[in-house]
């Protein structure tokens, strides 16, 4: 159970980082340190995949 909570928390947090990064690209908003960066995008996607894996979404159900 704690793995699923951690996984979903990581997924939603990384999704928030990707969305904020995308908003920073098209506006004057500066929330993330260093502003818009491809590293936030890549790190957010990687963290989202790891979060889904830890949440059990990618487990085989057979």
C-alpha positions in Angstrom: 0.0 0.0 0.0 2.7 2.6 0.8 4.3 1.9 -2.7 1.0 2.8 -4.4 0.6 6.0 -2.4 4.2 6.9 -3.2 3.7 6.1 -6.8 0.6 8.1 -7.3 2.1 11.0 -5.3 5.2 11.0 -7.5 3.0 10.8 -10.7 0.9 13.8 -9.8 3.8 15.8 -8.5 5.8 15.2 -11.7 2.7 15.9 -13.8 2.4 19.3 -12.0 6.1 20.0 -12.8 5.6 19.3 -16.5 2.5 21.5 -16.6 4.2 24.4 -14.8 7.2 24.0 -17.1 4.9 24.2 -20.1 3.1 27.3 -18.7 6.5 28.9 -18.1 7.5 28.4 -21.7 4.5 30.5 -23.0 4.3 33.2 -20.2 6.3 35.4 -17.9 5.7 33.1 -15.0 8.8 32.0 -13.1 8.0 29.3 -10.5 10.7 26.7 -11.2 14.3 27.5 -10.4 16.1 28.5 -13.6 12.8 28.9 -15.5 11.7 26.8 -18.4 14.1 23.9 -19.2 14.0 20.7 -21.2 15.5 19.0 -18.1 12.2 19.7 -16.2 10.3 18.2 -19.1 12.5 15.1 -19.3 12.7 14.6 -15.6 9.0 15.1 -15.2 8.2 12.5 -17.8 10.7 10.0 -16.3 9.3 10.6 -12.8 5.8 10.1 -14.0 6.7 6.8 -15.6 8.4 5.7 -12.4 5.4 6.8 -10.4 3.0 4.8 -12.5 5.3 1.8 -12.2 5.5 2.1 -8.4 1.7 2.6 -8.2 1.2 -0.7 -10.0 -0.3 0.5 -13.2 2.3 -1.2 -15.3 1.9 -4.6 -13.5 0.8 -7.6 -15.6 -2.7 -8.6 -14.8 -3.1 -12.1 -16.0 
